[in-house]
Amino acid sequence: MPFLMAGDPDLTISAEILLKLQEKGADIIELGIPYSDPLADGPVIQAAASRALASGTNPSLVFEMLYSLRGKLSVPVILFTYSNPLLNLGMDSFCEQAANAGASGLVVPDLPLEEAEILSPLAANRGLDLVLLVAPTTPKERMTRIAMSSRGFTYLVSVTGVTGERSFIETRVKALVKQLKESSTGPVAVGFGISGPEQVRQVRSWGADGAIVGSALVKRIANAAPGSAVNEAGSFCNELRKAAG
């Protein structure tokens, strides 16, 4: 499950990257809506959000871009947003616009479980899955409650910290995957810190149903030579696809 920031470097290229990721085997795509205070994100994705905001990207334009791909983009797109943009538009209005644009779900990393339990039925009414996050520090009882409440899949954060590439995945993640899969029948995807094919293979061998790769892809897009960002993203996605099996 690759992640990219909408509007980095601009929405036209983001649309082309979405289609290229689909072509190269992405099962689901996580699409970030840029926000000025992305507290769950490390420096790579923070910088991408700043570039996207500087280019004029906002939620409405992201919805328009996604809508323009209807009929071309068939893989599910999960929108990654923070609470403030969601609440600014209104939960129900945000869900309506996201669904009309063709999104399949939402991830809101700074939304407490109690608020998520309010948002989830609103999202479900619009045909959207609200994906909830579990951290390594989440108590077992609360972890079970989150896993039971999450729709689509449960997003297991592999590190205590922000997004960003890591040189290895902590072995405790294996036990967390097992615990989550015992807590509910839903799929589990691991994210935060997965930087390449080897780590994708590792979390898959631990029983995870999916691997989410964000900062490593966003960095490749940012560092690509002029005119090559789309192909660079596609090439990396192809490597990850092969590793996922």
N, C-alpha and C positions, 0 to 999 in steps of 0.2 A: 504494500500500500504506500505509494509515493506521496509525499507532501510537497506542494509548491505554494508560494505566496502570490495571490492574485495581484496583478499590476506591477510585478517586478520582472522585467523592467517596465513593461506596459501591458495593458489588457489584450492587445492584439497578439503579442507574443505568448501571453499566458494561454490564450485560446488555442494557439498552434501547439503549445506544449501539452495541453490536455489531450488533444487528439493523438499526438505522438506517443504519449504514455499509454494510451489505450492500444495503439498499434503494436507497441512493444511488450504488451502482456500484463499491464497493471490490472489487478482484480477489482480494486476500489481505489479512488483517488481522494486524498484529503486536500481540500482547497482552503487556504487561509485567507480570511478577510483582514486586511491590515488595520492595526489599532495602535495608537500612540503610546500605550503603556502595557506592552505584552509581558506581564510578569512571569508567565510560565516559560518564556522563551529565552534562549541564550543569545550571544552576540550575533551569530550568523543570521538567525531569523529576525532578530530585532532590526538589524541593518536592512534586511529585505523589506520589512514592514515600513521602515522610514523611506526607502526608495519608492515604494508603491504609493505611500501617502503624498510624497513630493510630486509624483506623476499625476496626482489628482484622483486616485482610486478611492472609492467609497462603497458602502454596501450596495447602494442602488445600481451603481455601474457594474459591480461584480454580478449582480442578478441579471442585468441586461446581457452581459457577456455570456453567461451560462445559458441564458434563454436562446441566444443566437446559435448555440450548438445543438439545439434539440433536433433530433433526427440524424445527427452525426455522432454524438457522444452517447454511447450505450452503457458504459460501465458506471456503477453507482458513484456519485460524488457526495462526499461528506464535507459540509462546511465547518471550518474551525473558526470560532469567533469568541470574543470575550463578552462578559455580562453587560458592560456599558453600551456597546452598539446595539445589543439585543434589547435592552430595556429602553434605549432611546427611541427605537422604532416601535416598541411595544411587542411583547412576546408573541401575541397572536398575529400581528401584522408582519412581523419578521418571518414567522413560520409560513404564513400565506405567500409572501413574496418568494421565499426560498423554494417552496413547493412548486409555485408557478414557473420558476426559473428552471426546474428540473432536478433540484437537489434531492438526495435520498435520505439525508440525515444531518444531524448537528453534533458537534463536540464543543462544549463550553467549559474550558478547564478551570475557571475560577467561580463556577456556579456551585454553591453548596448543595449537598444531597437533598436537603429539605426544600430548596428552591427548585431543584431539578424535578422533584416529585410534583411540582406545580406545572412546570414547563412540559413534562413528558406527555401528558394527555393532550395538551394543546398541539404539540408536534404530531402526535399520533393521529389526531383528527385531520391533519393536513397530509397524512401519508408519510411523515418523516420519522425516522428512528432517532431518539436521543441517546447518544453513546456516552456512557459515564466512565470516569477514570478512577482507577485504584492505584494508590501509591504503595511503595514498600513498607511505609510506616502506618498504613491503615490498619486499625485493629480488626481482628478476625471477624467479630460479629458485624461490624460496619461493612467490612469487605463483602460478606455474604449478602447483606442488604443491598449494597450497590450492584453486585452481580445479578441479583434477582430483579432489580429495577431497570438495569441497562437494556436497551433495545438494539438489535442488530448485532452487536458484539460488546464485550467489555474491553476497555482500553487499559492495559496494564503498563504503568509507568515504571521503567526498569531501574531508575535511579532516584535518589533523594536529591532533587535539584532541578535545574532548568534543561531545556532541550539543548542538544549539541552532540557532536561526535565524541565517542569514547573509544579507547583502545581495546577495551574488553567489556563483556557483559558479566555482571556479578552473578556468581553461581546460585545465589539465593533466589534469583528469578525463576529457576527451575521449580523450586518448591512452591513459589507463589502461583505459577501457572497451574500446577497440580491442585492447589487449594481452590483456586477460582473455578476450575473445571468440575470440582466436587461440589461447589456451592450452587451451580446452576447448569443448565443444559446448553447455554449459549456459547458461541465461539469466543475465544480470547485472542487479542492481538497485542503484541508487545511493541512499545515505542519509547522514545527518548534515549538517545545514545547509540542507536544502531547505525553504523557508518558504512557497511559494505556487505558483499556477498557472504563472507565467512560468518559474520554475526547473524545474518538471515538464516543460514543453515543451522547455526547453533540453537537459536530460539525455536526453530521448527523441530529440531531433534528433541527439544524439551517438551514438546506437545502443544506449543502455541499454534493456533490456526492461522495467524498472520503476523507479519513484521511491518512496522511503519518506519519509513526512512524519510527524514525531513532535512536536517541541516546539511547532510552530505550532498543531497541533490540540489538544495538551494545554493550551496557554495559552488557547485559545478556550473549552475546557470549563471551565477554572478561573475565567475572567472572565465567564462567562455569567450572566445574571440568574437569580434563583431560578426553577426549573422549566423553564428553556429550554436546558439543557446538551445534551439529546438532539437537539433541532432545530438548535441551533447547530453541533454536530458534523456533522449530516447536510448542512446547507447548505454547509459548507466542503468536505466530501467530494465533493459534487456539482460544485463549482468545479474541484476537482482532477481529477475523472473526465473532465470536458470537455477539460481541458488535455492529459490523457494520450492522448486520441484513441481 
